[in-house]
Every structure is written in structure tokens, then in C-alpha cells.
Amino acid sequence: MSDQADELFFTGDDFNRDTAETIVSDALSGCDDGELFMEYRQTEALSYDDGRLKSANFDTQQGFGLRAVAGETAAYAHASELSNAALKRAAGSVAAVKSGYGGTYSAHPPGTNRSLYEPDNPLEAMPFEDKVRLLQTVDEYARRRDSKIVQVSISLTGNWQFVEILRPGGFSRRDIRPLVRFNVSVVTSDGERRGTGTYGVGGRQLYEEFLAGDKWKVATDAAIRQSLVSLEATPAPAGEMDVVLGPGWPGILLHEAIGHGLEGDFNRKKTSAFAGLLGERIAAPGVTVVDDGTIEARRGSLTIDDEGTPTSNTTLIEDGLLVGYMQDRLNARLMGVEPTGNGRRQSYAHNPMPRMTNTYMLSGDKEPEEILASVNNGLLAVSFGGGSVDITSGKFVFSCTEAYRIENGKIGAPVKGATLVGNGADALTRISMVGNDMALDSGIGTCGKQGQGVPVGVGQPTLRLDKITVGGTAA
């Protein structure tokens, strides 16, 4: 934590830290858990479209959220005004949760000396004029690449967040969290058809880490390639077939169809398809899935979660066996296990809950070429767009943004309109080959749950899934 942060945030004539600590201690006396979460955040977003800067926004937010937990009930109050008066009002609001209740306050989270990212502010490290000049350069470069390109859209977003968590007894944890993302979208046309392509990069670093020199060309070229492939794509076939998933971003299917079902709250309430299955086989042998919030500078990584618990590398599925869930403090306490550092919230205005960080499948022992060659007639899914999943049943539907036919063990023509339909628990058992090429996504994931969005990472190696239902548009 920098001296500058100590001096600038969470201080002032209307906020006295000693008084705040007393208010928090009194408010949480007799509760099982709870905390004061204070946040200061700067955000910016630049959008470049149709050859010009369309928008440039900058915003600063500050506020707090006070939570009191009694049993499995949590009361929450928040305000954008950081003052002792506002904190007293919040304390009065959450007091109802402990009426007639006498709990024992939980032990504090352990400390940590590590830091997974530098505290530098990415919004200040690169001058505004340089950001605009970069967007213009990317636009000009993209439009020169191919005569079929009719539209280029570029965005640059940054976030610098400072949080402090106070608990009774003088407990305090602080963290500074940078986050940036660069995205390029391209539309191509041959006069009759249109193709689209999108690619982005990001993480908890400065803009320069992704964009210095010619690094931005990687994302730009990828978006152009995907758009040109989309332009040539034919309607996807439909039916049950073998499907090969590429490495990296296709792990979003794993995240949505399986990951949410392994979060502690759904399993404690027995609304997950995986509830009560600890120690049992839920996936094919060779399948190991982890949630790892400790990877340096990754989009889903955190030094501490939003309850103050250090993040961890949590094994969820090991060689096909279910061995763990992702836990925040409330659900861990009620289930009699340790928190895993997965208590996350969108902002000070939101309650924490168990959420994923970077969720991915580990590598297996198959060469990607061997997996592809094993499929006589099927589908290769390289990238996904939107999707939906029902946590209780595990049923999912995902649309492919880049996919190809597999014909006689080789990549065939690109297809459009392909969707994968299935059940997460069932899909785990249909994995017959796991590649040795695990890759994480490029740093673009945002996960939604109960109206809250948080940055996450996904990943996987090349996978073969046997007999998956594919929805298509081919006649």
C-alpha cells in the first residue's frame, strides 16, 4: 500500500477512523461475522468507431458497505457518502439481523505478504493523448489490412480500485487493484454477406503491458481473421456428434456449465446438480479442474478477496472426482470448512458471495493433432459467444462464434450458427481426450451472478467430447 493511498482515501473531516472502528465493533457485536468494506474506484472508457473518437468517459466513485451476519442471514447497508454519520445510520439498519441472536464472531482471515499486481494506476500511466493516438493507429492499420473491412470498433477501458476491509478488534486489510482491457471488433462484407470478428486482451497491469510497440497488432489481426472466417462460413450442421473444443477461451463453457455449480452457496442450499457428491466421480478420468486466484496479474486474480481472505489455488475436480467447492466465509462456516478466498462483490453496494476467479482444466497427455485426427465427422469449436445455464439442472446452451467442420480427422470448412446443447454434469463424463496444451484466455472474462458482474479468467486444453448435441441452421 502506497503512502499516497494512506493519505488520500477514507479520511476527512466527516470520517474519523477510530470512531468508525468503534461503530463497526458495536454493530457486529453478537453476530457470527461481518465487515465494513470501503472502496475508492476510478474508471475510464474510450470508444473509437467510424474512424473517430466516439466517447471518452472518466468516473470516480467512493462508498462503503456494512454487513452483519447472524446464522445464515445477512443484513447489508451501503452508502456513497463516507462519513461517521452515514456509518451510524448503516449500523442501525443492520442491527435488526441480530435481534434476540447471540453469536460468536468468527476468527479473522489470515494475513498475507504477497501482492499479485503492481499498485500503479493505469489510468495515469499513459497520457490521454497517447491513448487516442493509439486508437487511431489501430483503426488505420485494420482498415488497410483487407478491402472487405467495412467497420472497425475499438475500445480501451481501465479501472483502478482501492479497498479496505475493517472488522472488530482493529482488523484491517487493504488492497490496490488495477484492471485494463483492450478490444477490437471488425465487420467485413463481400457485398452480399457480412462477417464479424472480436478479440480482446487485458489483465491487472498497465496498458503498456499489452499495447506497447506492436503488441496491439495481435488482437487486431485476430479480430480481422475471425471476421473473414465468419464471412466465408456456411450454415452449421445439426445433430449429435463428436465435438473438439479448442484451448483457452472455450473454457467459458466449463466456467458456466460446471463452475457455477461448484460454488459453495448452491451446494449448501442443495440447488446445484453437484450437491452432496463430494468424493464421487463426476467427470471422466484425467479431468482435473481448479479455481486459482493466485496467478500473477491475471484478470480473475486477487491478492485478497472482498472479505479479506487471501485467494488460493483450489482443486475442484481431481482425476474425475469431486474434491472441493469454492467458498466465501458465510457458506464455509455453515458447511464446516475453510474459506477458499472466493468471497467477491461487484462494488461496495453489493453483498459478497462465492464467485469464481480463474477457473480452468489442467492439461492431459494428448497432442492436439491426435485429438483432431480421432474424429471422423464432427465439429471444432474455437470460440464462444453468449450462453445460458440452469444451475439446478445443469442444462446449458452456448453459441459458437468460430467453428469448423471436422472431416476425416482434418479441419474442414468454417460454419456459422452452431450451438452446443447439453447438461454440465453429463458433459463432464463425455470427455474422452484431454490435450497437453492448456491455455488461459486473453483476459476478457466477466462473470454475472445474481445481478453482479466481476472479472474472471477461464482456460482449458484441447478437449474431445463424445456425442454432444449440436444445434445448427443447415437445411
Salt bridges, closest charged atoms under 4 A:
ASP6 OD1 - ARG174 NH1 2.17
ASP32 OD2 - ARG333 NH1 3.73
ASP33 OD1 - ARG167 NH1 2.76
ASP33 OD2 - ARG329 NE 2.75
GLU35 OE1 - ARG67 NH2 2.81
GLU35 OE2 - ARG345 NH2 3.31
GLU39 OE2 - ARG41 NH2 2.45
GLU44 OE2 - LYS131 NZ 2.70
ASP49 OD2 - LYS54 NZ 3.91
ASP50 OD2 - LYS54 NZ 3.54
GLU72 OE1 - ARG268 NH1 3.73
GLU81 OE1 - ARG89 NH2 3.49
ASP130 OD1 - ARG133 NH1 2.67
ASP139 OD1 - ARG143 NE 3.02
GLU164 OE2 - ARG17 NH1 2.78
GLU164 OE2 - ARG174 NE 3.23
ASP175 OD2 - ARG177 NE 3.06
ASP190 OD2 - ARG193 NH2 3.29
ASP214 OD2 - LYS217 NZ 3.76
ASP221 OD1 - ARG145 NE 3.53
GLU232 OE1 - ARG193 NH2 3.99
ASP242 OD2 - ARG464 NH2 2.93
GLU256 OE2 - HIS255 NE2 3.93
GLU256 OE1 - HIS260 NE2 3.55
GLU263 OE1 - HIS260 ND1 3.11
GLU263 OE1 - LYS449 NZ 2.91
ASP265 OD2 - LYS449 NZ 2.93
ASP306 OD1 - ARG177 NH1 2.63
GLU307 OE2 - ARG67 NH2 2.80
GLU402 OE2 - ARG225 NH1 2.74
ASP426 OD2 - ARG430 NE 2.55
ASP441 OD1 - ARG298 NH2 3.76
ASP466 OD1 - ARG464 NE 2.64
